[in-house]
């Protein structure tokens, strides 16, 4: 489960909690983070034209960017 929260650190776009099926919290999940980043970059409410963003997780800051369509 990927839960997107308001940013906790200035300069980041969101705080991302990643929960495993047993309820424990994971620090990072590559595929899940890519899906969340894609959704946030494509979201018209976020401007629909973001090219990059930074997500904070338990593991630290994870940069994400659009490579191509």
Phi and psi in degrees as a GROMACS rama.xvg file:
@    title "Ramachandran Plot"
@    xaxis  label "Phi"
@    yaxis  label "Psi"
@TYPE xy
-110.319  114.736  UNK-2
-108.1  121.543  UNK-3
-96.4085  122.916  UNK-4
-118.333  164.914  UNK-5
-57.4555  150.297  UNK-6
-61.0043  144.16  UNK-7
-102.108  -24.2544  UNK-8
-114.668  129.751  UNK-9
-56.6646  140.372  UNK-10
91.0586  -5.09725  UNK-11
-103.645  163.252  UNK-12
-97.437  -22.8905  UNK-13
-169.05  157.556  UNK-14
-102.418  126.186  UNK-15
-112.71  116.995  UNK-16
-96.0621  133.084  UNK-17
-118.071  113.592  UNK-18
-111.2  131.085  UNK-19
-78.6779  169.245  UNK-20
-63.1535  -24.7497  UNK-21
-86.9407  1.9771  UNK-22
93.4859  -9.86721  UNK-23
-73.4227  156.759  UNK-24
-98.4811  133.11  UNK-25
-99.236  155.516  UNK-26
-80.4163  -34.8399  UNK-27
-157.708  155.915  UNK-28
-150.708  107.258  UNK-29
-55.9475  -52.7153  UNK-30
-65.2325  -42.4284  UNK-31
-64.3437  -41.3559  UNK-32
-64.1506  -40.0535  UNK-33
-61.3132  -40.9298  UNK-34
-65.158  -44.7582  UNK-35
-64.0702  -45.0257  UNK-36
-60.7122  -44.4267  UNK-37
-59.9727  -45.743  UNK-38
-63.0557  -42.0193  UNK-39
-69.2615  -39.4633  UNK-40
-66.8452  -37.573  UNK-41
-83.1407  -12.8437  UNK-42
-69.6214  119.794  UNK-43
-58.7031  -28.5254  UNK-44
-66.9829  -22.7946  UNK-45
-93.2863  8.82062  UNK-46
103.766  -19.626  UNK-47
66.4264  2.64324  UNK-48
-132.336  20.822  UNK-49
-63.9013  142.354  UNK-50
-108.834  -23.2161  UNK-51
-152.918  155.788  UNK-52
-153.807  167.058  UNK-53
-126.411  124.743  UNK-54
-107.861  135.638  UNK-55
-95.9019  133.264  UNK-56
-130.707  177.958  UNK-57
-58.6207  -28.8499  UNK-58
-83.8022  -11.3649  UNK-59
129.635  -157.655  UNK-60
-91.8419  132.259  UNK-61
-118.523  111.858  UNK-62
-78.2775  148.097  UNK-63
-141.466  145.265  UNK-64
-150.833  156.501  UNK-65
-81.9799  127.695  UNK-66
-93.6086  -49.3928  UNK-67
-167.046  170.543  UNK-68
